[in-house]
Amino acid sequence: PRRSWAVKLKFLKKFNTTLTLAEIKSSPECSNFALVRIGRLSVMPVSTKVQNWLETKLV
C-alpha cells in the first residue's frame, strides 16, 4: 500500500476578513469541527455546514 499522497491545491480568492480561532470555537455551527475538538491538525475534513458558515463569515 502507498504510505503517502499529496493533494494539488489551487488558489481561488483572497478573503477581505480575518477569522480568529476564538470566533470559530464560539460558533455553534463549528462545535463538531475537528479543528475545535482536536488541536494541532494539519489536514482535516470540513463539513458542508462548517464550510458554509466560514464562507458567510469571510465574505
C-alpha positions as CSV (number, residue, x, y, z in Angstrom):
1,P,0.0,0.0,0.0
2,R,1.1,3.6,-0.7
3,R,2.1,5.3,2.5
4,S,2.0,8.9,1.3
5,W,0.0,11.1,-1.0
6,A,-0.4,14.7,-2.0
7,V,-3.3,16.8,-3.0
8,K,-3.0,19.6,-5.6
9,L,-4.5,22.8,-4.4
10,K,-5.4,25.9,-6.4
11,F,-5.7,29.4,-5.1
12,L,-9.3,30.7,-5.8
13,K,-9.6,34.0,-4.0
14,K,-8.3,36.1,-1.1
15,F,-10.8,37.0,1.7
16,N,-11.1,40.5,3.0
17,T,-11.9,39.4,6.5
18,T,-9.7,37.6,9.1
19,L,-11.4,35.0,11.2
20,T,-9.9,34.1,14.5
21,L,-9.8,30.7,16.1
22,A,-11.8,32.1,19.0
23,E,-14.6,33.1,16.6
24,I,-14.6,29.6,15.1
25,K,-14.6,28.0,18.6
26,S,-17.5,30.2,19.8
27,S,-19.8,29.3,16.8
28,P,-22.4,26.5,17.3
29,E,-22.0,25.6,13.6
30,C,-18.4,24.5,14.3
31,S,-19.0,22.6,17.6
32,N,-18.1,19.3,15.9
33,F,-15.3,20.6,13.7
34,A,-12.1,18.7,14.2
35,L,-10.1,22.0,14.4
36,V,-12.1,22.9,17.5
37,R,-12.2,19.4,19.1
38,I,-8.6,18.2,18.4
39,G,-5.8,20.7,18.3
40,R,-2.7,20.7,16.0
41,L,-4.2,19.0,13.0
42,S,-2.6,19.9,9.7
43,V,-5.2,18.2,7.5
44,M,-8.9,17.6,8.4
45,P,-12.2,17.2,6.8
46,V,-14.6,20.2,6.7
47,S,-18.3,19.5,6.7
48,T,-20.6,21.4,4.4
49,K,-22.2,23.1,7.4
50,V,-18.8,24.4,8.6
51,Q,-17.8,25.4,5.1
52,N,-21.0,27.4,4.5
53,W,-20.5,29.1,7.9
54,L,-16.9,30.0,7.1
55,E,-17.8,31.4,3.7
56,T,-20.5,33.6,5.2
57,K,-18.1,35.0,7.8
58,L,-15.2,35.6,5.3
59,V,-17.2,37.4,2.6
